[in-house]
Amino acid sequence: MRPLAALGDGELRTRLGAGTLCLRTGPFTLRLRSALPHVAAAVGTLYAEHPVLDAQDARFCDFHPRVDAQPGLRRWIRPQAQFELDGQLPFSPMALHQAAPMLEWGLNWCVTEHCHQYIVVHAAAVERNGRVAVLPAPPGSGKSTLCAALVNRGWRLLSDELALIDPASGLLLPVARPVSLKNRSIEVIQTFAPEARFSAVVHDTVKGSVAHMKPPADSVRRDQEAAPLAWLVFPQYRAGAALEARPLKRTEAFMRLLDHAFNYHLHGPRGFECLADMVEPAQGLDFSYSSLDEACAFFADLADRAA
C-alpha cells in the first residue's frame, strides 16, 4: 500500500471530499470524508505516512467519520462544523475553524465507544527494545508532552491517548495516530523537536489552543507490531521540580491502572485477569518531572538497563 503523501494535494482533496479516502491505522481502517480545505491540509500533514487502502481493501472500513460545515444559515452566520459517524451526531457543533481537531477527537470517540474487542486505557504507550511503557494520566498531567518528547528520542509511538490491549494475548497494540498537544506544550515540543511536523494551531477550543504532531514515520510503518508491557509509569509535570521516580507496589500500580481503564469490566473476569497478569511482571513508577531532557534520559536508561 502506498502512503498518503504519494497521492498529492489534488487527489487527496478530491478523495477526501468524495468520501473515498481510506486509510489504515493500527488495527483499524478509516474512510474519511470532508470538503473543508483546512481539514484536508491537516490530514495531509498528519497522516502523510499512513497507508492508503486499495479498492479491494477499502470495500469494508471499520469507521466512516465525516466532518463538514453545517448547512443552511450557518454557512454565513457563525459557521460551524459537525462530526458525523454513520448518521450519528455524537457532539455538539463546533466553530468551523475547529473542524480538524474535531476529527481527531471524533476518532478517539470511535475507539472508546465501539472497540470493546480491546481493553482501552486512557494512557500514552511507547515502545523501545521490544518493551512498552504505558503512561496513564488525567488531562493536564503532561502525559502527551512527555509522549511527544519520547517518540522524538528513539521510542516508538503506540498511542498518545488510548492504549489498546488485546485481552487474549495481553499485548499492547499500536495505533500510531497524531499526538495531541495543548497550549504551552505546543511551543515546548516545537522547540524540543524542531524536525517534527505539526498541524496548524487552532485557538479558542474547549481545551484552549491545540495542535497535533505527526507521528514518526517508523512508528507508522511498524503499526502492526504488538509488544508486552514492561513499565507502568504515572507521569506528572511539576514546574521547577527535580525529577522523581518513586517505585510503586504492584497492588497500587494495578489499582491506579484500573482507574484509567475504560471498559475492562465489559470483558468480565478475563478483563480483570488480563490487566492483573500484565502488571505482575511490570515495574510501576510514580514519576514527576519538569525537564524533558532529564525525563528522556531517565527513560532511555530504564530501557537500556532492561535490554
Disulfide bonds with the S-S distance in Angstrom:
none
